[in-house]
């Protein structure tokens, strides 16, 4: 499925990649708030995961996804998403 084929009012998920802060296990982490002289074990790196598409801006070529593992939102280029599919919500 292509991002342009997604219909308003329907739910979709996708695989995506972004550059973000990673912990030692390679999991996404919140950006650290450091004081001068402080260090962190977090490192920037490429993170790939699955996320729920929250919003899309086709004019700017951007998609906001909610990561299913970390529950963090990431804004990524439509060039960095793939395997788009519909979501069937279970209650």
C-alpha positions as CSV (number, residue, x, y, z in Angstrom):
1,X,0.0,0.0,0.0
2,X,1.2,3.5,-0.8
3,X,0.8,6.5,1.7
4,X,-1.3,8.3,-0.9
5,X,-3.8,5.4,-0.9
6,X,-4.5,5.8,2.9
7,X,-8.1,7.1,3.4
8,X,-9.0,9.7,6.1
9,X,-10.8,8.1,9.0
10,X,-9.1,4.7,8.7
11,X,-6.2,3.5,10.8
12,X,-2.9,2.4,9.4
13,X,0.5,1.1,10.7
14,X,3.9,1.0,9.0
15,X,7.5,0.1,9.4
16,X,9.7,3.1,9.6
17,X,13.2,4.3,10.3
18,X,14.5,7.5,12.0
19,X,17.6,8.8,13.7
20,X,17.0,9.2,17.5
21,X,18.7,8.6,20.8
22,X,19.3,4.9,21.5
23,X,20.2,3.1,24.7
24,X,22.8,0.3,24.9
25,X,20.4,-2.3,23.6
26,X,19.5,-0.1,20.5
27,X,16.0,0.8,21.8
28,X,14.7,4.3,21.4
29,X,15.0,6.5,24.4
30,X,13.9,10.0,25.3
31,X,16.5,12.7,24.6
32,X,18.5,13.4,27.7
33,X,18.4,16.8,29.5
34,X,22.0,17.3,30.5
35,X,23.6,19.9,32.7
36,X,26.9,21.3,31.6
37,X,29.6,18.6,32.2
38,X,27.1,15.8,32.5
39,X,27.4,12.7,30.2
40,X,25.0,10.1,29.0
41,X,25.2,6.5,27.8
42,X,22.7,7.3,25.1
43,X,23.9,7.6,21.5
44,X,22.2,8.9,18.4
45,X,21.6,6.2,15.8
46,X,19.2,4.7,13.3
47,X,16.1,3.2,14.8
48,X,13.7,0.9,12.9
49,X,10.4,-0.2,14.3
50,X,6.6,-0.4,13.7
51,X,4.3,2.5,14.4
52,X,0.7,3.6,14.0
53,X,0.3,6.5,11.5
54,X,-1.1,9.5,13.5
55,X,-1.0,12.2,10.8
56,X,0.4,12.7,7.4
57,X,1.4,15.8,5.5
58,X,1.7,14.8,1.8
59,X,2.5,18.4,0.7
60,X,5.7,18.3,2.9
61,X,6.3,14.6,2.6
62,X,6.1,13.9,6.3
63,X,4.3,11.3,8.5
64,X,4.0,11.2,12.3
65,X,4.1,7.7,13.7
66,X,3.4,6.5,17.2
67,X,6.0,3.8,18.0
68,X,4.4,0.5,19.2
69,X,7.4,-0.3,21.4
70,X,8.4,2.9,23.1
71,X,5.1,4.8,22.8
72,X,7.0,7.8,21.5
73,X,6.0,9.8,18.4
74,X,8.4,10.4,15.5
75,X,8.0,12.6,12.5
76,X,9.6,10.9,9.5
77,X,9.9,11.4,5.8
78,X,7.5,9.4,3.6
79,X,10.7,8.0,2.1
80,X,11.5,6.3,5.5
81,X,8.2,4.3,5.8
82,X,7.3,1.0,4.2
83,X,4.9,-2.0,4.6
84,X,1.9,0.2,5.2
85,X,-1.2,-1.8,6.2
86,X,-4.6,-1.2,7.8
87,X,-5.2,-1.7,11.5
88,X,-8.0,-3.7,12.9
89,X,-8.5,-2.5,16.5
90,X,-9.4,-5.1,19.1
91,X,-11.3,-4.3,22.3
